[in-house]
Amino acid sequence: MSLFKIYVCVKHVPDSAATITVLGSDRIDANVTFLINPYDEHALTEAARIRQQHAPAEVVAVCLGPSAAENTLRSAMAMGADRSILVVTPQDHDSIFTARALKSAIAQDGEPGIILTGKEAIDTEGMQTLFRLAANFGLPAATNVVKLQLQDAAALVECEKESGAVDVIRMGLPCVVGAGKGLNTPRYPTFPEIVKSRKKEVKKIDVAALGIARPASRVEIIELKPAVENRAPRALTGSAAEIARQIAAILKEEARVI
C-alpha cells in the first residue's frame, strides 16, 4: 500500500494578543510574538486524526515565510506533523503568489492524498489562498469545514454557512479542505512532543529556487493604518421598555445591523 500524504499549509502570523506597531507606511514591527495561524491548528489536528485512521500515512506541514517561521513549523510538528517544508522568503506575498509557492513546494515533495489549511489567516483574513491553491492543482475545494470523513477515495465534508446552514459536499481525492473552528478541538502538544519536534526535519527551500513567474495580476499593500475606534458614549434614560426601543432604533438607524 502506498504512503498517503497529508499536506497541511500553515501560516506564520503575529499573536492576536500582541500590540502591533505600524512602521513606515506598509509594514509592521516584526519584533512581536509569532505563532501558528489558529485556524491551521484545527487543520493539523484533523491531519493527525486522518493519519491514525488511514495508515500508512504521513503529515507534512508546509509554510511560506521568513526564516523565523521555522519556529512555527516546529510547533506544527509538535502538534503531530511528521516533517515540514519551509519556503523561505524575506517579504510578504499576496494569496496569488503564496498559492503558487505552496503548490510548487508540495508538487516537488510528492503526490498529495489530501491538502488541509485553515479557512483563513487571522492577519489578512483574505480567505483566498486555499481556493487559489486548489485551482493551481486542478482540485476541488471546500472551506469552513466542520466535519470530514474519508471514504471510497472521496472526502465527505460538512461546511458551515451563514445562519447555521450546512452544506454537505462530496469531493474526490485529492482535494483541498479549509478547516473551521467547529471541525475539532486543537490538540496541544506535551513537553516530550515539543522536545521530539526539535529533531524532526525542516526542509528549507529558497523561494527563488522555485522559479515562480511574477503573476500578471497581484495585490500590493499601499498603506497600513492602525485601527482607531471612535466611541461616543450615550446615556439612555427611561423605563426598561423605552430603553429597549432606543437601543433597537440605534441598531437599526445608526449601526444598521438590523
N, C-alpha and C positions, 0 to 999 in steps of 0.2 A: 504494500500500500504506500502511495506517495505521500510526502510530507505536506500537510495542509498549512499554508502560510497565512497567518492573520496579521495584516499590517494595521498599525494604529498611528494616525497622524496626530502629533501633539504640537502645541504652540507654547513658546516661552513668553509669558506675559507678566506685567507688573502685578504685584499683590493688590487686590482691590482695596485693602485697608491702608495702603501706603499713601503718603502725601505726594502727589505728582506735581512737579515744577516744570513749567514750560521754559525751555532755553531757546533764545533767538525767536524765530517765527514758526519753525516747522519740526522741532524735536523736543523730547522731554529729557530731564535729567535721569540717566540710567543708573544712578547710584541709589537705587531703592531695591527692595526685595523682589525678586522674580520667582515665579513658580509655574507649575503645570496649569494650563488653562482648565478651570474647574469642570467644564463640560467634558473635557478629554479624560478626566478621571473616570467618568461613567463608561467611556469607550474602553479604557484599559481594563476596568473591572469586568466588563462583558467579554472582552477578548480572553481573559483568563478563564472565565466560565466555559466559553466555547472550546478552548484548548482541552479542558478536562473531559468534555463530552464527545470530542471528535478527534481523539488521538489516532495516529501520531500527528501532532501539530506543534507549531511554534508561533510565538508572538513577537513581532518586530516593531519597535517604536521608531517613527521617522519624524524628523524635525528640520525645518529651515530656520536658521537663526545664527546669532553670533557665537563665538567660541564659548561664551559663558553659558550657553544653552546646554552644554554637556551636563551641568548640574540638574537641569530639568529632566534630561534623559536618564540620569542616574536614579532620579525619583521614580520615573516611569518603570525602570527595571526593578526597583524595589517593590513596586506595586504588582509586578508579575511579568513584565516583558522579558523575554529570554536574551535579547540583544537589541542594539539600536543603531540607527544611522543618523548622523548629523551632517546636513548640507550647510557648510559654513559660509556665511555672508556677512559683510561688515555693515550692511544697510537694511532698512525695512523695504519690503516689497508688497505690491498690491496682490489681490487674490488671483489675478490673471497669471502673473509670473510665478507666484507661490505654487499654484496648482501644477504648472508645467515642471517646476523643480521637483516637487514631490512625486509626480508621475515618473519622471526620468530616474530618480533615485530608486523607486520601487521596481521599475521595469529592469533596471540593471541588476537588482538583487535577486529577483526570481519572479515566479508566476503567482499572483495573489489569489488566495482562495476566497478572501473577503477583506474589505478595507473598512475600518471604523474610524470615525472622527467625532469630535463634539459637534453639537448642532450649530455652535457659533463660538467666537472668541470674545472674551469679556472686554478686550481693549478696543477693538474696532467694531464689533457687532455687525460685520458685513454680511454674514451668513451666505457667502457665495463660493468659498473655496471648495467645499465638498462637491458642489454641483459642477464646477469647472474641472475638478479632478476626475469626476465620473465621465464628463464629456470627452476629456483628453484620452481616457481609456476606452471610450465607447461602451460604458457600463450603465446599468440602471442605478438610480439613487433614491433614497428616502431620508427625510430629516425629522427631527423631534420624535425619534422612535422611543416608545415606552415599553415595547415588548418585542422580542426577537426569538424566532425559532428557525433552526436549520433542518430541512427535511427534503430528501429526494433531490439533491443538487439544487435546492432553491432556498430562499430566505422568506419566511412569512413574518411580516412586521406589522405592528400597530403604531400609527403615527397620530399623536395628539394634535388636534386642531383647535381653533378658537371656539369658545363657548362650550368646551367639554366634548366636542365631537371627536370621533376617532375614525381614521381611515385604515382599512386593512388592505395591505398590498403584498402580493406575491412576486418576488423577483428571482430570476435565475442567477446562479452563482457563476463567476464572482459579481459582486455588487458593492456599492458604497452606502454605508449606513451612518447617519448622523445621530448620535446619542442625545436623548433628552434627559432631564433630571429624573423623570419617572421610570427610567429603564432599570435602575438598581440603586443600591446604596454603596457608594465607593468603599472599597476595601483598603484601608490604610495599612502600610507595612509595619512589621515588627522590627525591633532592633537587629536581630540576626539577618533579616531580609535586607535591611539597609546596608549592613556590612557586606553581604554577598554581592549586592549590586555594584560595589566598588571594583569587583573583579570581573564583571561582565564586559563584553565587547561593546565599545562605542566606535563604530567605523566613521571616520571623518572624510568628507568629500568637499573639496573647494567648489563653490558654486560655478566658477568659471570653467571647471573641468567638465561640466555637464554640457557645455556648448549650446546653451539655450538662446535662441534668437530673441532679440528685443521685440516684444509684441507691438504690432502696429497701433493697437489701442491700449491705453493704460490709465491708471488713476494715480495722480500725484497729489501729495499734501502741499497745499499752498500756504496755509496758516493754521496754527493751533492757538486756541484761546482757552483760558481757564473758565469752567462753567461758573457763572455767578447767579445766585438766586436772589431775586429782589422780592422780599416779602413785605407785605403791608398788613400788619395785624389789625383786626377789626372786631370790636366788641359787639356781640349780638345780645339784644335785650328782649324781654317779653316773656310770655308763657312758653312752656315746652313746645306747644303746637305752633306758636308764632315763630320760635327759633327754628323749628324744623322746616317751616315754609321758607324762611330766609335762606337756610342752607341749600334747600332744593333750588331756589331761584339763582343763587350764586353758582351752583354746579351747572345749571342749565344755561344761564345767560352770560356768565363771565368765564368760567372754566370750560364750558361747552363739552362736558363729558357725559351728560345725559340728555 
